[in-house]
Amino acid sequence: MNASPAQPAAAQHTLEKTYWGHVGGKAIWLYKLSLAGGLQLHVTNYGAIIQSLYVPRPDGTSVDVVLGYDTLHEYIDDPFYMGCVVGRVANRIDTGKVNIQGRTYQLAVTPGGFHHHGGHIGFGKKVWDAETFGTANTVGITLQYVSAHLEEGFPGNLTTQVTYTLHRDNRLTVEFMATTDQPTLVNLTQHSYFNLGGHAHGNIGGHLLQTHAPWYLPATARLMPTGEIASVRGTPFDFREERFIDEQIDSDYSQLRAAGGYDHFFVLEREHSKKLKAAASVIEPRSRLRMDVKTTEPGFHFYAGNFLDADFRGKHGARYHFRGGLCLETHHFPDAVNHGNFPSTVLMPGVEFGSLSEFLFREG
């Protein structure tokens, strides 16, 4: 593979673009963005995937805190949504049969009979257009994908943009925008697996987690929301005070047994205010690396990597074992179209969908 010369940029940041292969006759590139002395981000226009995120340490080294693969081929075969953008609709929709503004549509469904993470070929398996940018204090990339009417069963032509921006304070922002020409559903998220000890560090049960979620969504045995918005008080889902992830993950609690661990939506607000607010903080105790997450979304899905399988080799030959990474997927409530008490995921023509999430890295 041949790397193109670094693009003209101010001394404070660097941009590099490397050819990574072809998909469907379209070129795939790996973009490397960095701020001097700060974060370094590797992104590909296949699936708008975050392939690596290097966080600087006080001793002058850096640590890659997201799980991933070395090659495009591995991402094409990946079953775990590793680092990609999930859409049009993240998470699950029961039966996949939806009513939008009085019209019924059948979405693509799994063998289990529900729509999952955008369908058979969701946004994480699409080729996006990409454009990089840089200023004195930031460097970033905007990726765009146009989803055709009835792709995976969704009505309307949907134009989606995601912008990843690195900031001077070791903060990564993820901003979504989307527009449609027909009423449709939109619920986008970024699906990186984090391990603050390093991508090959191992089980994340020893990470400390604190959330700002007073409620969570109980789920059925098929991991479908029941419709109840339940208090976390007195349950293993109460992380309002910092504690280890593995403290109760394997406890004899029906919700955890059904999901094989944490794989649930945590509710920050019952109604969508669109305000940027604290969502969660994660600390890796040995390194004291801390990640603080804020979002304009009404909640986030906390997934503890319960389905990771060491048969899949990750970057540099690493084995990503059971619970080797965690996801904090900021988005709207799952299956919202089937629950009138959940914030709506319907997007109308003439209205712009917008979402902002921040991931701040610092010493804990």
matplotlib code that plots the C-alpha trace (Angstrom):
import matplotlib.pyplot as plt

x = [0.0, 1.2, 0.8, 0.1, 2.2, 0.9, -1.7, -0.7, -1.5, -0.5, 2.3, -0.1, -1.7, -1.1, -3.2, -2.3, -4.3, -3.3, -4.9, -6.6, -8.3, -11.5, -15.2, -17.7, -15.4, -14.9, -11.6, -11.2, -8.8, -7.3, -7.1, -4.6, -5.3, -3.3, -2.7, 0.8, 1.2, -2.5, -4.9, -4.3, -7.3, -7.3, -10.6, -11.6, -14.3, -15.6, -18.3, -17.0, -15.0, -12.7, -9.8, -7.5, -7.5, -4.2, -4.3, -1.1, 0.3, 2.4, 5.6, 5.4, 4.0, 0.5, -2.1, -4.6, -7.9, -10.2, -10.4, -10.1, -8.4, -5.3, -6.9, -10.0, -10.8, -11.1, -13.6, -15.6, -15.9, -16.4, -19.6, -19.2, -19.8, -16.2, -15.8, -18.4, -21.3, -24.6, -27.7, -30.2, -31.4, -29.2, -30.2, -33.4, -36.9, -39.3, -40.6, -39.2, -42.7, -43.1, -45.8, -44.5, -47.0, -49.8, -47.8, -46.5, -43.1, -41.3, -37.6, -34.9, -35.0, -32.6, -33.5, -34.7, -37.5, -36.3, -34.5, -30.9, -28.4, -29.6, -30.3, -28.4, -26.0, -26.2, -24.2, -21.2, -20.7, -21.1, -18.6, -18.7, -17.4, -14.8, -13.2, -10.6, -10.1, -7.8, -7.5, -5.0, -6.7, -8.6, -8.3, -11.1, -12.9, -16.4, -17.9, -21.2, -23.4, -26.7, -29.0, -31.6, -35.3, -36.3, -32.7, -33.1, -36.9, -36.6, -38.6, -37.0, -33.6, -31.5, -28.3, -26.2, -23.0, -20.7, -17.9, -15.0, -13.0, -9.9, -9.5, -6.6, -7.9, -7.7, -11.3, -12.9, -16.3, -18.7, -21.4, -24.2, -26.4, -29.1, -31.9, -34.6, -37.1, -39.8, -40.8, -38.4, -36.7, -33.2, -31.2, -27.5, -24.6, -20.8, -20.0, -16.3, -15.2, -13.1, -10.4, -8.5, -5.7, -5.1, -6.9, -5.3, -5.4, -8.1, -11.3, -12.8, -14.5, -11.8, -12.6, -14.5, -17.8, -19.9, -23.1, -25.5, -28.5, -31.3, -33.2, -32.6, -34.8, -35.6, -35.5, -37.1, -35.2, -34.8, -33.1, -36.1, -37.3, -40.4, -41.5, -40.9, -38.5, -37.2, -35.3, -31.7, -32.0, -31.3, -30.3, -27.0, -27.6, -27.0, -23.6, -24.4, -21.6, -18.4, -17.8, -16.2, -18.0, -17.6, -18.9, -22.4, -22.1, -22.5, -25.0, -28.2, -30.3, -32.8, -31.9, -28.2, -28.8, -30.9, -28.3, -25.2, -24.1, -24.6, -26.3, -28.9, -30.0, -29.4, -31.7, -30.4, -33.7, -37.2, -37.8, -35.2, -33.9, -31.0, -28.8, -25.2, -25.0, -22.7, -23.5, -20.7, -17.1, -14.8, -11.5, -8.8, -7.4, -3.8, -3.1, -5.5, -6.7, -10.2, -12.8, -15.7, -18.6, -21.1, -24.0, -27.0, -28.8, -31.4, -29.4, -26.7, -26.5, -23.9, -22.5, -19.8, -18.5, -20.4, -20.3, -16.7, -15.0, -11.2, -11.4, -11.3, -7.8, -7.6, -4.9, -1.3, -2.6, -4.4, -7.1, -10.2, -11.6, -15.0, -15.6, -12.4, -14.0, -17.0, -19.3, -21.1, -23.4, -25.1, -28.4, -32.2, -34.1, -34.2, -37.5, -38.8, -41.2, -43.2, -43.4, -45.3, -43.6, -40.1, -38.7, -39.5, -37.0, -39.1, -37.4, -39.5, -38.6, -37.4, -36.1, -32.4, -31.4, -28.5, -26.5, -23.3, -21.2, -17.9, -15.2, -12.7, -9.5, -7.5, -5.7, -8.3]
y = [0.0, 3.4, 6.4, 9.8, 12.8, 14.6, 17.2, 20.8, 21.7, 23.9, 22.6, 21.9, 19.0, 16.3, 14.6, 11.4, 9.4, 5.8, 3.5, 0.5, -1.4, -1.4, -2.3, -2.4, -0.6, 2.2, 3.1, 2.7, 4.9, 5.0, 8.5, 9.3, 12.6, 13.9, 17.0, 17.7, 16.1, 15.1, 12.5, 10.5, 9.1, 6.5, 6.5, 4.6, 5.6, 2.0, 2.1, 5.5, 3.2, 4.4, 2.0, 3.4, 6.1, 6.9, 8.8, 10.4, 9.5, 11.7, 9.7, 10.6, 7.3, 6.8, 4.0, 2.8, 2.5, 1.1, -2.5, -3.1, -4.8, -4.3, -4.8, -3.8, -7.5, -8.1, -5.3, -6.6, -10.0, -8.5, -9.5, -7.2, -3.7, -2.9, 0.9, 1.6, 4.0, 2.1, 3.3, 4.1, 2.8, 1.5, -1.3, -3.3, -2.9, -5.7, -7.6, -4.9, -3.9, -0.2, 2.4, 5.9, 8.6, 6.2, 4.0, 0.5, -0.7, -4.0, -3.5, -6.1, -8.6, -11.2, -14.9, -13.9, -11.8, -8.3, -5.5, -5.0, -2.2, -1.0, -4.3, -6.9, -4.3, -1.3, 1.9, 0.1, -1.9, 1.1, 3.2, 6.9, 10.0, 11.7, 15.2, 16.1, 19.6, 21.3, 24.5, 25.9, 23.9, 21.0, 18.4, 16.2, 14.4, 14.6, 11.5, 11.4, 8.5, 8.8, 5.9, 5.3, 5.0, 1.6, 0.5, -2.2, -1.3, 2.3, 4.9, 8.1, 9.1, 9.9, 11.9, 11.3, 13.0, 12.1, 14.4, 13.3, 16.2, 16.1, 19.0, 20.4, 19.1, 15.4, 15.4, 13.6, 14.9, 12.8, 14.9, 13.4, 15.3, 13.8, 14.9, 13.0, 13.6, 11.4, 10.6, 8.0, 6.6, 7.8, 6.7, 6.8, 5.8, 5.3, 1.7, 1.7, -0.8, 0.9, -0.6, 2.1, -0.2, -0.6, -2.5, -5.8, -5.2, -7.9, -8.1, -4.7, -5.9, -4.2, -0.8, 1.6, 3.0, 5.9, 6.9, 9.8, 7.7, 7.5, 4.9, 2.0, 0.0, -3.5, -5.9, -9.2, -12.5, -11.3, -8.1, -6.0, -3.2, -4.0, -0.3, 0.3, 3.0, 1.6, 3.2, 1.9, 2.2, -1.0, -2.9, -3.9, -1.0, 1.7, 3.1, 6.6, 6.0, 4.8, 1.0, -1.8, -3.2, -6.8, -6.1, -7.5, -8.3, -12.1, -11.8, -13.8, -11.0, -11.8, -8.9, -9.8, -13.5, -12.9, -10.7, -12.5, -9.4, -5.7, -5.1, -2.5, 1.1, 3.7, 6.6, 10.1, 11.9, 10.8, 13.6, 14.6, 18.1, 18.1, 19.6, 18.4, 16.6, 14.2, 10.6, 8.4, 8.1, 5.2, 4.7, 2.1, 1.9, 0.8, 3.4, 6.0, 6.8, 8.3, 8.8, 11.2, 11.0, 13.7, 13.7, 15.5, 12.1, 11.0, 8.0, 5.4, 1.7, 0.1, -3.1, -5.0, -7.1, -10.2, -11.7, -11.0, -14.1, -14.8, -16.7, -13.3, -11.8, -8.0, -5.5, -6.8, -10.3, -9.6, -11.9, -10.0, -12.3, -12.3, -8.8, -7.5, -4.1, -2.0, 0.2, 3.3, 3.9, 7.3, 7.3, 7.4, 4.6, 1.3, 0.2, 3.7, 3.5, 0.8, 2.7, 6.0, 6.9, 6.9, 10.0, 9.8, 8.6, 9.8, 12.3, 14.5, 16.3, 19.8, 18.9, 18.3, 15.5, 16.5, 14.7, 15.5, 13.3, 14.0, 11.6, 13.4, 11.6, 12.6, 11.3, 9.9]
z = [0.0, -0.9, 1.4, -0.2, 0.9, 4.0, 3.0, 3.5, 7.1, 9.9, 12.1, 14.9, 13.1, 10.5, 7.9, 6.0, 3.6, 2.7, 0.1, 1.7, -1.1, -3.1, -2.3, -5.0, -7.4, -4.9, -3.3, 0.4, 2.3, 5.8, 7.1, 10.0, 11.8, 14.8, 16.9, 18.1, 21.5, 21.5, 20.1, 17.0, 15.1, 12.3, 10.3, 7.1, 4.7, 4.8, 7.4, 8.7, 11.0, 13.8, 13.4, 16.1, 18.7, 20.3, 23.6, 24.9, 28.3, 30.6, 29.9, 26.2, 25.0, 23.7, 24.0, 21.4, 23.3, 20.6, 19.4, 15.6, 12.8, 10.6, 7.2, 5.2, 4.5, 8.3, 8.6, 5.7, 7.5, 11.0, 12.8, 15.8, 14.3, 15.3, 15.4, 12.7, 12.4, 12.9, 10.9, 9.8, 13.1, 15.8, 18.2, 17.7, 16.3, 17.2, 14.1, 11.8, 10.9, 11.5, 11.0, 10.0, 9.5, 8.8, 6.3, 7.1, 6.1, 6.6, 7.5, 7.0, 9.9, 11.5, 11.8, 15.3, 13.8, 14.6, 12.8, 14.1, 13.7, 10.3, 8.5, 6.5, 5.1, 7.4, 7.3, 8.9, 5.6, 3.2, 1.4, 2.5, 0.9, 3.0, 3.4, 6.0, 7.6, 10.0, 12.0, 14.5, 17.3, 15.6, 13.0, 11.7, 8.9, 7.6, 6.0, 4.0, 2.9, 0.9, 1.7, -1.1, -0.6, 0.7, 1.4, 4.1, 4.0, 5.2, 3.3, 1.9, 0.5, 3.6, 3.5, 6.6, 7.7, 10.6, 11.6, 13.8, 15.3, 17.6, 20.0, 22.0, 25.3, 24.2, 23.3, 20.4, 19.2, 17.1, 15.3, 13.2, 10.8, 8.5, 6.2, 4.4, 1.5, 3.1, 6.7, 7.9, 11.0, 12.2, 15.2, 14.6, 16.8, 16.9, 17.8, 19.0, 21.6, 24.2, 26.5, 28.4, 29.2, 25.5, 22.7, 23.7, 27.5, 28.2, 30.2, 30.9, 34.2, 36.2, 34.7, 36.9, 35.6, 36.7, 34.9, 35.1, 34.3, 36.9, 34.8, 32.4, 30.0, 31.1, 28.2, 27.2, 26.7, 23.1, 24.4, 23.3, 25.5, 27.5, 27.3, 31.0, 32.1, 35.4, 38.2, 38.6, 42.4, 44.2, 40.9, 39.3, 36.9, 39.5, 38.5, 39.8, 42.3, 40.7, 40.9, 39.0, 36.0, 37.1, 40.6, 39.7, 36.0, 36.7, 39.6, 39.6, 38.3, 35.6, 33.4, 33.4, 33.0, 29.9, 28.3, 29.5, 31.2, 30.6, 27.2, 28.1, 27.4, 30.2, 30.2, 30.9, 30.2, 29.5, 27.0, 24.5, 25.5, 22.9, 25.6, 25.9, 29.3, 31.1, 30.3, 31.8, 32.9, 32.7, 34.5, 34.0, 37.6, 36.8, 34.2, 35.7, 32.2, 32.3, 29.6, 30.2, 27.8, 27.1, 24.6, 23.4, 23.1, 25.7, 26.7, 25.8, 25.3, 27.6, 26.1, 27.9, 25.0, 26.0, 22.5, 21.6, 20.4, 20.6, 17.3, 15.6, 15.7, 16.2, 15.5, 15.6, 16.1, 19.4, 20.6, 21.7, 24.3, 26.0, 27.4, 25.9, 25.2, 26.2, 24.1, 25.2, 22.2, 22.5, 20.7, 21.1, 22.9, 21.0, 19.4, 19.9, 17.0, 18.9, 22.3, 22.5, 25.8, 24.2, 22.5, 18.7, 16.1, 13.2, 10.9, 8.7, 5.4, 6.0, 9.5, 10.1, 12.5, 14.7, 17.5, 19.3, 21.6, 23.2, 24.5, 26.7, 27.8, 30.9, 33.9, 36.4]

ax = plt.figure().add_subplot(projection="3d")
ax.plot(x, y, z, "-o")
ax.set_aspect("equal")
plt.show()
